[in-house]
Amino acid sequence: MPLSLKGIIQSRIDLLDHRRKLVLQCGAVLGQRFTVELTELFDVMRGGLLARLYSLKGLDFLEETRSLGEIEFLFRHHLVRETAYQSLLERQRKIFHQLIGEQMEEVFAARIEDLYPVLAYHSEKSNDEARGGATSGSGRLGLKSRAFLTIP
């Protein structure tokens, strides 16, 4: 029986070790194109992040580009991003969107106005009604990040 293209992509994602899969999924939450700086906002993946991104590039999940001196990665195809994103449970996606919104508010506070469209997107995806209902605080972010790793 022939597999669909998404099925083949999902099979390749399923073969990744936990950390590389997590990096790919976090990138998918960020969007089709993302900077290393944004990916580092996910506390749970800082160690070895760049090596994992380059590994995913070598496996043809991602491409590398540079924009304004920053290293950016983009998904080789929108189906790769969509499949990685859909491989997260809905509650996991909401947690990731909430985490990235909270971290962006803290890390990029000096230029927050420039990021309103991105924050609105993550707020909407997390169903965060206060920021567009969740509370901020780096202590809680760490707990949520660690909790995510244990979600089946």
Helices and strands as residue ranges (DSSP letters): H 5-14, H 18-30, E 33-35, H 36-39, G 43-45, H 49-58, E 62-67, E 70-75, H 78-86, H 90-107, G 109-115, H 116-126, H 138-150
